[in-house]
Amino acid sequence: MPLGAWSGTLVLDMAWLGNEDEGVARSSDLSLLLGILGATGAAVTGVTDWSDLYDTDRRVGFLHGLLNGSILLTNIVSLIMRLTGKRKAGVYLSTAGYAVSLFSAYLGGELVFAKGIGVNHVAWEGGSDDYVAVMNAQDLAEGKLTRVDVAGIPAVLLKQGNSIYAIGATCTHMGGPLDEGTYRDGTVTCPWHGSCFRMSDGAVVNGPAVYAEPTFAVRVRNGQIELRRLDHA
C-alpha cells in the first residue's frame, strides 16, 4: 500500500509541476497521506516479523526498517510542508524519499524471496500420492511426539489411545522442529517462537504462525504405520 500510494503521489506531483493545478495538488496530498497511513501499519507488522530474526537476516531487516522509518518521517514532513505553503519543497522531499524507498523495497524483496522471511515454510513441500511406511506401529510411544520421514517430507506423529495423528514437523512460521516442541491438550507448541497447532487437523491455535500445518492420512498395515500427505488445511 505505501509504495503504491507513493507511486501515485510521484506521478501526480510530476503532473502538478507542469501546470500547478489545485485539484492535482489535492489528489497528490491525499495519495501521500494514504501511503503514510499504510506505512504506519506496515511498521507494526514489520517489527513483529523482525523480532523473530537472527544474525544476517536480523541485520538486513534492521536496515530495511531503518530506511522505511526514515522514509515515513520524510513523507510526513513533506505533507506538512505542502499544507503550509511550501509545496515545491515538499514535492522535492517526497521525491527523494521515493528514490530511497526503491532500495528499501529491494531489501524487503531479498528478505522475502531469498531468505523466506514471513512466508509459509512448508509451501514447497510435495509428498507422495501413495501411502508410505514410516515406522513399526509397536515402536510408537503413547503421547510422545515422534519425527518420521514421509518420502522426504518430515512429519510428527502422536499416538493417543487407538488414534494416531500426523502433521508436518516443520513449523510454517520460521521452520522450527515441532517434534522438539511440547504437546498439551491436543496441540503441539513450536519450541522456537511458540506457534501452536492442533494435531488433529494442523490448524493454527496460536501465532505468530498464520499458516496451518499440512496433514497426513494415517493407517496401520502389516504392523507398519503408513502415511499419505493430504492437501494443506
VEXDREN-2710 file (C-alpha; in Angstrom, 1 decimal):
% VEXDREN-2710
k/r/px/py/pz
1/MET/0.0/0.0/0.0
2/PRO/2.7/2.6/0.8
3/LEU/4.7/2.1/-2.4
4/GLY/1.5/2.0/-4.5
5/ALA/0.2/5.2/-3.0
6/TRP/3.5/7.0/-3.1
7/SER/4.0/6.0/-6.7
8/GLY/0.7/7.7/-7.4
9/THR/2.0/10.7/-5.5
10/LEU/5.1/10.9/-7.7
11/VAL/3.0/10.8/-10.9
12/LEU/0.6/13.5/-9.6
13/ASP/3.5/15.7/-8.5
14/MET/5.1/15.5/-11.9
15/ALA/1.8/16.5/-13.4
16/TRP/1.4/19.4/-10.9
17/LEU/4.8/20.8/-11.7
18/GLY/3.7/21.2/-15.3
19/ASN/0.6/23.3/-14.6
20/GLU/0.2/23.7/-10.8
21/ASP/-3.4/22.6/-10.9
22/GLU/-5.1/22.8/-7.5
23/GLY/-7.1/19.6/-8.0
24/VAL/-4.0/17.6/-8.9
25/ALA/-2.2/19.1/-5.8
26/ARG/-5.0/17.9/-3.5
27/SER/-5.1/14.4/-5.1
28/SER/-1.3/14.2/-4.6
29/ASP/-1.6/15.1/-1.0
30/LEU/-4.3/12.5/-0.4
31/SER/-2.2/9.8/-2.1
32/LEU/0.7/10.8/0.1
33/LEU/-1.5/10.6/3.2
34/LEU/-2.8/7.2/2.3
35/GLY/0.8/6.0/1.9
36/ILE/1.7/7.4/5.3
37/LEU/-1.2/5.5/6.9
38/GLY/-0.3/2.3/5.2
39/ALA/3.4/2.6/6.1
40/THR/2.4/3.1/9.8
41/GLY/0.6/-0.2/9.8
42/ALA/3.4/-1.9/7.9
43/ALA/5.9/-0.7/10.5
44/VAL/3.9/-2.5/13.3
45/THR/3.8/-5.8/11.4
46/GLY/7.4/-5.4/10.3
47/VAL/8.7/-5.0/13.8
48/THR/6.8/-8.2/14.8
49/ASP/8.5/-10.1/11.9
50/TRP/11.9/-8.6/12.7
51/SER/11.8/-9.7/16.3
52/ASP/12.0/-13.3/15.2
53/LEU/15.1/-13.0/13.1
54/TYR/18.7/-13.8/13.8
55/ASP/22.2/-12.9/12.6
56/THR/22.4/-11.6/9.0
57/ASP/18.7/-11.7/8.5
58/ARG/18.2/-9.6/11.5
59/ARG/20.8/-7.0/10.3
60/VAL/19.2/-6.8/6.9
61/GLY/15.8/-6.5/8.4
62/PHE/17.1/-3.7/10.7
63/LEU/18.5/-1.7/7.8
64/HIS/15.2/-2.3/5.9
65/GLY/13.2/-1.0/8.8
66/LEU/15.5/2.0/9.5
67/LEU/15.2/3.1/5.9
68/ASN/11.4/2.6/5.9
69/GLY/11.1/4.6/9.1
70/SER/13.2/7.4/7.7
71/ILE/11.1/7.5/4.5
72/LEU/7.9/7.6/6.6
73/LEU/9.2/10.6/8.5
74/THR/10.4/12.2/5.3
75/ASN/6.9/12.0/3.8
76/ILE/5.2/13.2/7.0
77/VAL/7.4/16.3/6.8
78/SER/6.7/16.6/3.1
79/LEU/2.9/16.6/3.8
80/ILE/3.3/19.3/6.4
81/MET/5.3/21.5/4.0
82/ARG/2.7/21.0/1.3
83/LEU/-0.1/22.1/3.6
84/THR/1.8/25.1/4.9
85/GLY/2.6/26.8/1.6
86/LYS/5.9/25.1/0.8
87/ARG/4.6/22.7/-1.8
88/LYS/7.5/22.6/-4.2
89/ALA/10.0/21.9/-1.4
90/GLY/7.6/19.2/-0.1
91/VAL/7.4/17.7/-3.6
92/TYR/11.2/17.5/-3.9
93/LEU/11.5/16.0/-0.4
94/SER/8.9/13.2/-1.1
95/THR/10.5/12.5/-4.4
96/ALA/13.9/12.0/-2.7
97/GLY/12.1/9.7/-0.2
98/TYR/10.6/7.7/-3.0
99/ALA/14.0/7.1/-4.6
100/VAL/15.3/5.7/-1.3
101/SER/12.2/3.6/-0.9
102/LEU/13.2/1.7/-4.1
103/PHE/16.4/0.5/-2.5
104/SER/14.5/-0.4/0.7
105/ALA/11.9/-2.3/-1.3
106/TYR/14.8/-4.3/-2.8
107/LEU/15.9/-5.2/0.7
108/GLY/12.4/-6.3/1.5
109/GLY/12.3/-8.5/-1.5
110/GLU/15.6/-10.0/-0.5
111/LEU/14.2/-10.9/2.9
112/VAL/11.1/-12.5/1.4
113/PHE/12.2/-14.2/-1.8
114/ALA/15.8/-15.0/-0.9
115/LYS/15.6/-15.7/2.8
116/GLY/11.9/-16.8/3.1
117/ILE/11.0/-14.3/5.9
118/GLY/7.3/-14.1/6.5
119/VAL/6.3/-16.9/4.1
120/ASN/4.9/-20.4/4.7
121/HIS/7.9/-22.6/5.2
122/VAL/6.2/-25.7/4.0
123/ALA/4.6/-24.3/0.9
124/TRP/7.1/-26.0/-1.4
125/GLU/6.9/-29.5/0.1
126/GLY/5.4/-32.1/-2.2
127/GLY/4.5/-35.5/-0.9
128/SER/3.6/-39.0/-2.2
129/ASP/0.2/-39.7/-3.6
130/ASP/0.5/-43.2/-2.1
131/TYR/0.8/-44.4/1.5
132/VAL/4.4/-44.6/2.7
133/ALA/5.6/-46.9/5.6
134/VAL/7.4/-44.8/8.2
135/MET/7.9/-47.0/11.3
136/ASN/6.7/-50.0/13.2
137/ALA/3.4/-49.4/15.0
138/GLN/4.7/-51.1/18.2
139/ASP/7.6/-48.6/18.4
140/LEU/5.4/-45.5/18.6
141/ALA/5.1/-44.5/22.3
142/GLU/1.9/-43.2/23.7
143/GLY/1.7/-39.4/24.0
144/LYS/5.2/-38.8/22.6
145/LEU/5.9/-36.5/19.7
146/THR/7.8/-38.7/17.1
147/ARG/9.5/-37.4/14.0
148/VAL/9.4/-39.6/10.8
149/ASP/10.3/-39.2/7.2
150/VAL/7.5/-39.5/4.6
151/ALA/9.3/-39.8/1.3
152/GLY/11.5/-36.8/2.1
153/ILE/8.8/-34.8/4.0
154/PRO/9.3/-34.6/7.8
155/ALA/6.2/-35.3/9.8
156/VAL/5.5/-35.6/13.5
157/LEU/3.3/-38.4/14.9
158/LEU/1.3/-38.6/18.1
159/LYS/-0.5/-41.7/19.5
160/GLN/-3.5/-41.2/21.7
161/GLY/-5.3/-44.4/22.6
162/ASN/-6.4/-46.1/19.4
163/SER/-5.8/-42.9/17.4
164/ILE/-2.6/-41.8/15.6
165/TYR/-2.3/-38.2/14.3
166/ALA/0.3/-36.8/11.9
167/ILE/1.1/-33.3/10.8
168/GLY/4.1/-31.6/9.2
169/ALA/7.1/-31.4/11.5
170/THR/8.4/-28.1/10.1
171/CYS/6.7/-25.0/11.7
172/THR/5.1/-22.9/8.9
173/HIS/6.3/-19.7/10.7
174/MET/10.1/-20.0/10.7
175/GLY/10.8/-23.6/10.1
176/GLY/11.1/-24.8/13.8
177/PRO/11.1/-28.5/14.6
178/LEU/7.7/-29.3/16.0
179/ASP/8.8/-32.8/17.2
180/GLU/11.1/-31.0/19.7
181/GLY/8.2/-28.9/21.0
182/THR/5.6/-29.7/23.7
183/TYR/2.3/-31.4/23.5
184/ARG/-0.7/-30.4/25.6
185/ASP/-4.5/-30.7/25.3
186/GLY/-4.5/-31.8/21.6
187/THR/-2.0/-29.2/20.4
188/VAL/1.8/-29.0/19.7
189/THR/3.8/-25.9/20.5
190/CYS/6.8/-24.9/18.4
191/PRO/10.0/-24.6/20.6
192/TRP/11.3/-21.6/18.7
193/HIS/8.6/-18.9/18.8
194/GLY/5.6/-20.6/20.5
195/SER/3.3/-21.1/17.5
196/CYS/0.6/-23.7/18.4
197/PHE/-1.0/-26.2/16.1
198/ARG/-3.9/-28.7/16.5
199/MET/-2.6/-32.2/16.0
200/SER/-5.9/-33.5/14.6
201/ASP/-6.0/-31.2/11.6
202/GLY/-2.9/-29.0/11.7
203/ALA/-4.9/-25.8/12.3
204/VAL/-3.2/-22.8/13.9
205/VAL/-4.4/-22.3/17.5
206/ASN/-2.0/-19.5/18.5
207/GLY/0.5/-17.4/16.4
208/PRO/2.8/-16.0/15.4
209/ALA/2.3/-18.6/12.7
210/VAL/-0.7/-17.9/10.3
211/TYR/-0.5/-20.9/8.0
212/ALA/-1.8/-24.3/9.0
213/GLU/0.4/-27.4/9.0
214/PRO/0.0/-30.0/6.2
215/THR/-1.8/-33.1/7.5
216/PHE/-1.4/-36.8/6.7
217/ALA/-3.8/-39.7/6.4
218/VAL/-2.7/-42.5/8.7
219/ARG/-3.2/-46.2/8.6
220/VAL/-1.7/-49.3/10.2
221/ARG/-0.9/-52.1/7.8
222/ASN/1.0/-55.3/8.4
223/GLY/2.3/-53.8/11.6
224/GLN/3.6/-50.6/9.9
225/ILE/2.4/-47.1/10.3
226/GLU/1.8/-45.7/6.8
227/LEU/1.2/-42.0/5.9
228/ARG/-0.1/-40.2/2.9
229/ARG/0.1/-36.4/2.6
230/LEU/-3.2/-34.6/2.3
231/ASP/-3.8/-31.1/0.9
232/HIS/-2.9/-28.2/3.2
233/ALA/-5.5/-27.5/5.9
END
